């Protein structure tokens, strides 16, 4: 991996969404400010930290199921945007278990994430796994990044993963334009995978939780199902469409969650010929 390797200076006094997410998942790569902010989100949503971890875990299971299905459908390359601090099973672990030749590029704008990723993400013997430092708000820089160009064949179908990342883009960041520009560069037969926090099930609680992120390094914008469906305009949505992540092709019975959780929509779509 050829991009910047300097160890970043950590500001542990400001909550960071990637480290908060790590805390929700029961990880250890977080600090007091992250845990305090995460607990405020948990309090706003209700149900306690265990409920929050179950909900975040459902988002992770959605990612795993989507990746497995795509590899079984013939996809051999993945562009995972806003990857966050690595949490097993990762995209490359899931994909390369099915097909060891799968290639994966992780993208994140946070140098802290890159440090963790370089330490934990190892390529398989046949496939390749790498990470690029870039911002999802700048698709052209991502698509022209040396790690992307050196790992993926942009003339062949790929999966573009935007799992739990678009809700960190404000409307002023033009999230729909970002997705459209990424898809414009992907050939027919490529797939788009999205999960996104919503306010649909409890607007007041979702609003309280989102306000916590206003004091973090990135905001959170909870969007409605209709707004999430709009990201898939022009694509062929796979069954069962845009649903709560726990209901997207579950491996077994869907567990019960209080308060109509998880408050996360998810979907997978294919770019038509």
SULMO-V409102 format. One line per field, one symbol per residue. ss: DSSP state (@ for helix, = for strand, . for the rest). A space follows every 10 residues. Layout:
ss->???
This chain:
ss->.......... ......@@@@ @@@@...... .@@@@@@@@@ @@@@@..@@@ @@@@@@@@@@ @@@@@@@@@@ @@....==== =......... @@@@@@@@.. ..======.. @@@@@@@@@@ .......=== ===.....@@ @@@..@@@@. ........== ===..@@@.. @@@.@@@@@@ @@@@...... =======... ..@@@@@@@@ @@@....... ....@@@@@@ ....===... ..==@@@... .......@@@ ...======= =..
